């Protein structure tokens, strides 16, 4: 049995804690008049394929239904208004409709059509798991994300939820097909329109792309095809590490300008931990620094046990340049807040930057903000380090 992704569970659990919101959405159903309006519109804009005239197509659909345990009646349509090769599914409580567009029925052979139907039916499978929890979660996050008053991290959260949903459906297609080659061939044929493709060649291409980039998926509704193909291969060859590996491919490194509901919290926690590390030595805890800390965290005490370990270093390492610059600016903010501590404090944050792999980020920012040349930067840093050593020796206090 294929499982939803950790992101599905995490978001479901997040919203379930909001009892009133969860209760309202779980009780809200698509009204019967809206269902009828949708079906009328579908009849006007698509050609309905009947089991009597297209028995083979419905036989293939039946195989996919049986393998996935889908029991509701499903009707297939061919769009009259969309030319691109695509497919979609719309389902209500007791029925579903699959809409095909383009030349899918000519392009795909029977095995590939089975993959396509299995993918679409896997949407129904996912949204019926756990008493419909993932369908409710989908409606909640998309409702919030589509409200123009919502913060951007809700949009990013909805986008990721959709990407992981499509990957789940790809796994459903693989389960039904039983063939990695057929499943990937179907994806490639649908996206290229080619009648003949090579799974082996495309996987080589996917590996080459992933070796060159690690930016995460930029897809709005579906991950890029090379990510989908690689995900299927990993599921077949490295099932134990599948979810952790796919999360890295989909999300990439944490981006300051593309935070989601969970990475927003992560960055908040890292920021608090970093500042606690910065002002852990007693000599840094001046009135200016204490006041600045309260401006960052008005109602939270600093963590006196904060320290740099491998786990904290990994969190910093798993950040894009813009986020690393953000952490460097935070350190500089504290270093410059008390004029009496400036040189020693800059020596202090240079030491921390080195431990966290932020040397280059800090160097660029110091040179820019303090108008230092390459030559003056070196001597400036030496003076700051000397001042820091004098402070530590006089106070008999280790930095950590």
Legacy VTK file of the C-alpha trace (Angstrom):
# vtk DataFile Version 3.0
C-alpha trace
ASCII
DATASET POLYDATA
POINTS 400 float
0.000 0.000 0.000
1.431 3.379 -0.979
1.480 6.011 1.739
0.959 9.772 1.572
4.095 11.875 1.954
5.194 13.241 5.337
4.188 16.708 4.107
0.602 15.465 3.712
0.554 14.177 7.283
2.266 17.254 8.730
-0.191 19.659 7.141
-3.169 17.474 8.069
-1.989 17.374 11.687
-1.424 21.142 11.715
-4.964 21.927 10.631
-6.547 19.249 12.788
-5.257 21.143 15.813
-7.418 24.067 14.694
-10.637 22.408 15.780
-13.146 25.005 14.560
-11.592 25.305 11.110
-11.310 21.549 10.724
-14.878 20.979 11.857
-16.281 23.569 9.437
-14.456 22.185 6.397
-15.152 18.552 7.288
-18.873 19.287 7.431
-18.931 21.436 4.276
-19.886 19.372 1.220
-20.299 20.224 -2.446
-23.946 21.161 -2.827
-26.087 19.089 -5.162
-26.955 22.059 -7.376
-23.246 22.769 -7.894
-22.672 19.153 -8.896
-25.469 19.352 -11.436
-24.151 22.635 -12.816
-20.705 21.101 -13.259
-22.105 18.053 -15.082
-24.182 20.271 -17.369
-21.101 22.327 -18.233
-19.153 19.126 -18.868
-21.813 17.828 -21.249
-21.707 21.121 -23.161
-17.908 21.224 -23.535
-16.847 17.582 -23.778
-17.776 14.407 -25.605
-18.916 11.619 -23.274
-17.403 8.208 -23.913
-19.955 5.498 -23.174
-19.009 1.948 -22.104
-21.084 0.539 -24.969
-19.128 2.411 -27.650
-15.703 2.334 -25.932
-15.634 -1.005 -24.108
-11.828 -1.394 -24.214
-11.269 2.007 -22.614
-13.691 1.181 -19.814
-12.160 -2.274 -19.377
-8.774 -0.619 -18.782
-10.401 1.818 -16.377
-11.974 -1.147 -14.578
-8.575 -2.778 -14.048
-7.240 0.410 -12.466
-10.325 0.719 -10.261
-10.023 -2.869 -9.052
-6.305 -2.593 -8.239
-6.821 0.634 -6.289
-10.048 -0.415 -4.622
-12.141 2.377 -6.185
-15.814 1.419 -6.291
-17.678 4.590 -7.293
-18.982 4.905 -10.893
-16.702 6.866 -13.208
-17.503 8.468 -16.555
-14.859 9.381 -19.150
-15.043 12.475 -21.344
-12.991 13.891 -24.221
-12.618 17.665 -24.041
-13.793 19.641 -27.059
-12.093 22.883 -26.010
-8.560 21.872 -24.918
-5.996 20.651 -27.444
-3.034 19.795 -25.194
-2.488 16.234 -24.012
-3.746 16.141 -20.459
-6.148 14.428 -18.110
-7.965 15.430 -14.966
-10.410 13.973 -12.514
-13.299 15.559 -10.665
-15.069 13.540 -8.046
-17.945 14.010 -5.713
-19.052 11.791 -2.865
-20.609 9.049 -5.015
-19.285 9.561 -8.547
-16.267 10.790 -10.517
-15.498 12.110 -13.991
-12.228 11.769 -15.927
-11.671 14.384 -18.617
-9.174 13.646 -21.380
-7.824 16.262 -23.779
-5.645 16.201 -26.867
-4.824 12.954 -28.648
-4.313 10.772 -25.579
-6.443 7.889 -26.817
-4.340 7.697 -30.009
-0.989 8.448 -28.391
-1.058 5.880 -25.577
-1.200 2.114 -25.881
-3.354 0.031 -23.529
-0.669 -0.335 -20.835
0.066 3.377 -20.903
-3.621 4.243 -20.729
-3.791 2.069 -17.616
-0.997 4.196 -16.099
-2.922 7.366 -16.923
-6.169 6.117 -15.402
-4.361 4.822 -12.314
-2.746 8.221 -11.773
-6.092 10.009 -11.945
-7.826 7.459 -9.723
-5.047 7.803 -7.157
-6.360 11.313 -6.477
-9.566 9.653 -5.314
-7.570 7.085 -3.338
-5.591 9.753 -1.477
-8.588 11.891 -0.670
-10.486 8.908 0.722
-7.683 7.797 3.048
-7.883 8.489 6.780
-11.625 9.245 6.586
-11.085 11.918 3.950
-8.557 13.883 6.002
-6.296 14.703 3.056
-9.177 15.994 0.940
-10.254 18.239 3.814
-6.671 19.428 4.223
-6.509 20.164 0.503
-9.621 22.338 0.647
-8.422 24.209 3.734
-4.974 25.117 2.420
-6.251 26.044 -1.048
-9.005 28.213 0.399
-6.498 30.079 2.564
-3.908 30.337 -0.221
-6.422 31.735 -2.733
-7.401 34.574 -0.367
-5.404 37.658 -1.429
-5.201 38.708 2.220
-3.190 35.603 3.110
0.563 35.665 3.539
2.685 34.189 0.755
3.856 31.218 2.816
0.314 29.815 2.606
0.532 29.871 -1.190
3.874 28.062 -1.057
2.395 25.496 1.343
-0.529 24.862 -1.024
1.875 24.522 -3.962
3.981 21.909 -2.171
0.879 20.013 -1.063
-0.177 19.790 -4.716
3.271 18.656 -5.868
3.403 15.881 -3.292
-0.148 14.881 -4.245
0.921 14.424 -7.862
3.910 12.325 -6.790
1.595 10.166 -4.671
-0.573 9.629 -7.737
2.494 8.680 -9.779
3.211 5.997 -7.176
-0.369 4.790 -7.538
0.149 4.528 -11.283
3.361 2.567 -10.743
1.598 0.220 -8.338
-1.159 -0.532 -10.825
1.136 -0.796 -13.831
3.848 -2.805 -12.132
6.298 -1.419 -14.689
8.688 1.485 -14.080
9.391 1.718 -17.807
5.733 1.950 -18.800
4.957 4.495 -16.094
7.823 6.805 -17.064
7.165 6.319 -20.780
3.588 7.482 -20.216
4.729 10.647 -18.442
7.201 11.510 -21.182
4.826 10.769 -24.045
2.094 12.917 -22.514
4.460 15.858 -22.054
6.258 15.617 -25.395
3.641 14.182 -27.720
6.248 11.716 -29.009
4.980 8.282 -29.996
8.231 6.549 -29.068
10.457 7.351 -26.069
13.201 5.650 -24.051
12.956 5.394 -20.275
16.668 4.660 -19.976
17.619 7.760 -21.945
15.215 9.966 -20.021
16.481 8.773 -16.634
20.035 9.591 -17.756
18.786 13.048 -18.681
17.031 13.414 -15.313
20.219 12.454 -13.455
22.210 14.968 -15.480
19.752 17.741 -14.584
19.769 16.879 -10.891
23.564 16.830 -10.830
23.569 20.397 -12.157
20.856 21.896 -9.949
19.499 21.469 -6.437
17.039 24.339 -6.388
13.948 22.231 -5.736
10.859 22.013 -7.913
9.526 25.191 -9.507
6.322 23.488 -10.639
3.048 25.222 -9.883
0.738 22.195 -10.016
3.029 19.288 -10.986
6.714 18.627 -10.343
8.898 18.805 -13.441
8.859 15.607 -15.457
12.503 14.802 -14.696
11.696 14.962 -10.968
8.673 12.710 -11.393
10.695 10.150 -13.357
13.544 10.201 -10.841
11.093 9.854 -7.954
9.627 6.722 -9.483
13.083 5.261 -9.976
14.065 5.998 -6.365
10.839 4.384 -5.139
11.779 1.221 -7.025
15.469 1.128 -6.089
15.772 2.834 -2.680
12.396 2.524 -1.016
13.798 2.812 2.524
15.150 6.324 1.918
12.487 7.328 -0.580
10.630 10.016 1.368
13.721 11.788 2.711
15.396 11.815 -0.711
12.310 13.109 -2.486
11.799 15.871 0.068
15.300 17.176 -0.737
14.599 17.050 -4.464
11.222 18.777 -4.206
12.059 21.409 -1.608
15.747 22.021 -2.256
17.528 24.236 0.243
15.458 26.562 2.422
14.741 29.800 0.572
14.110 33.010 2.527
11.784 34.251 -0.209
9.847 31.004 -0.590
9.031 29.862 2.921
6.128 27.552 3.642
4.198 26.991 6.843
6.869 24.687 8.265
10.073 26.328 7.023
8.752 29.656 8.327
8.682 28.122 11.797
12.071 26.507 11.194
13.698 29.833 10.281
12.119 31.470 13.327
13.587 28.782 15.588
17.021 28.968 13.923
17.013 32.750 14.284
16.231 32.525 17.968
18.892 29.865 18.494
21.483 31.862 16.554
20.870 35.015 18.568
21.034 33.009 21.799
24.451 31.731 20.687
25.597 35.233 19.758
24.765 36.767 23.131
25.620 33.769 25.287
28.938 35.241 26.592
28.352 37.593 29.535
30.378 40.388 27.955
27.906 40.573 25.021
24.898 41.059 27.301
24.979 44.842 27.479
21.891 46.969 27.804
21.930 47.659 24.046
22.124 43.966 23.144
19.450 42.978 25.643
17.124 45.649 24.267
17.763 44.493 20.689
16.981 40.908 21.672
13.633 42.022 23.064
12.911 43.766 19.762
13.388 40.423 18.014
11.581 38.311 20.622
9.489 40.451 22.924
7.959 37.578 24.863
10.628 34.867 24.731
13.687 34.362 26.889
16.923 33.425 25.176
18.170 29.868 25.348
21.098 29.893 27.772
22.008 26.352 26.707
22.312 27.182 23.009
25.474 25.987 21.304
26.768 25.123 17.852
26.520 21.403 17.145
26.401 19.353 13.942
22.608 19.501 13.787
22.615 23.305 13.938
25.384 23.507 11.329
23.326 21.273 9.020
20.326 23.591 9.305
22.481 26.532 8.251
24.091 24.506 5.474
20.661 23.550 4.131
19.907 27.230 3.424
20.093 29.114 0.161
22.398 32.116 -0.142
19.647 34.625 0.591
18.893 32.912 3.894
22.573 32.643 4.810
22.889 36.376 4.140
19.910 36.919 6.440
21.660 35.041 9.262
24.856 37.041 8.652
22.940 40.322 8.829
21.364 39.283 12.116
24.807 38.702 13.590
26.002 42.065 12.286
22.910 43.741 13.723
23.981 42.693 17.215
27.655 43.426 16.590
26.900 47.046 15.737
24.206 47.796 18.309
26.654 48.709 21.114
29.472 51.070 20.010
31.578 50.132 23.028
31.627 46.453 21.989
31.810 46.879 18.220
35.319 45.585 17.432
35.236 42.706 19.882
31.715 41.783 18.836
32.668 41.699 15.138
35.569 39.410 16.066
33.008 37.289 17.903
30.646 36.971 14.913
33.563 36.286 12.583
34.389 33.291 14.759
30.773 32.119 14.743
30.529 32.641 10.973
33.554 30.428 10.442
32.034 27.664 12.548
28.764 27.860 10.607
30.278 28.061 7.132
29.120 31.656 6.676
32.563 33.238 6.241
31.996 34.385 2.667
28.524 35.715 3.403
29.842 37.670 6.377
32.835 38.958 4.437
30.663 40.291 1.620
28.263 41.950 4.036
30.962 43.512 6.238
32.765 44.945 3.218
29.521 46.377 1.881
28.099 47.774 5.129
31.385 49.114 6.550
32.828 50.294 3.207
35.899 48.086 3.444
38.238 47.215 0.589
39.885 43.817 0.301
43.036 45.246 1.875
41.353 47.119 4.702
39.026 44.166 5.380
41.941 41.908 6.291
43.515 44.363 8.718
40.110 45.261 10.154
39.363 41.589 10.892
42.761 41.161 12.535
42.084 44.121 14.833
38.633 42.744 15.715
40.078 39.307 16.510
42.784 40.869 18.684
40.152 42.864 20.573
38.022 39.734 21.045
41.018 37.813 22.436
41.726 40.632 24.879
38.141 40.526 26.112
38.194 36.764 26.563
41.526 36.843 28.377
40.476 39.643 30.707
37.111 38.102 31.515
38.489 34.582 31.853
35.452 33.521 29.866
35.215 31.096 26.976
32.898 32.021 24.137
30.964 28.747 24.518
LINES 1 401
400 0 1 2 3 4 5 6 7 8 9 10 11 12 13 14 15 16 17 18 19 20 21 22 23 24 25 26 27 28 29 30 31 32 33 34 35 36 37 38 39 40 41 42 43 44 45 46 47 48 49 50 51 52 53 54 55 56 57 58 59 60 61 62 63 64 65 66 67 68 69 70 71 72 73 74 75 76 77 78 79 80 81 82 83 84 85 86 87 88 89 90 91 92 93 94 95 96 97 98 99 100 101 102 103 104 105 106 107 108 109 110 111 112 113 114 115 116 117 118 119 120 121 122 123 124 125 126 127 128 129 130 131 132 133 134 135 136 137 138 139 140 141 142 143 144 145 146 147 148 149 150 151 152 153 154 155 156 157 158 159 160 161 162 163 164 165 166 167 168 169 170 171 172 173 174 175 176 177 178 179 180 181 182 183 184 185 186 187 188 189 190 191 192 193 194 195 196 197 198 199 200 201 202 203 204 205 206 207 208 209 210 211 212 213 214 215 216 217 218 219 220 221 222 223 224 225 226 227 228 229 230 231 232 233 234 235 236 237 238 239 240 241 242 243 244 245 246 247 248 249 250 251 252 253 254 255 256 257 258 259 260 261 262 263 264 265 266 267 268 269 270 271 272 273 274 275 276 277 278 279 280 281 282 283 284 285 286 287 288 289 290 291 292 293 294 295 296 297 298 299 300 301 302 303 304 305 306 307 308 309 310 311 312 313 314 315 316 317 318 319 320 321 322 323 324 325 326 327 328 329 330 331 332 333 334 335 336 337 338 339 340 341 342 343 344 345 346 347 348 349 350 351 352 353 354 355 356 357 358 359 360 361 362 363 364 365 366 367 368 369 370 371 372 373 374 375 376 377 378 379 380 381 382 383 384 385 386 387 388 389 390 391 392 393 394 395 396 397 398 399
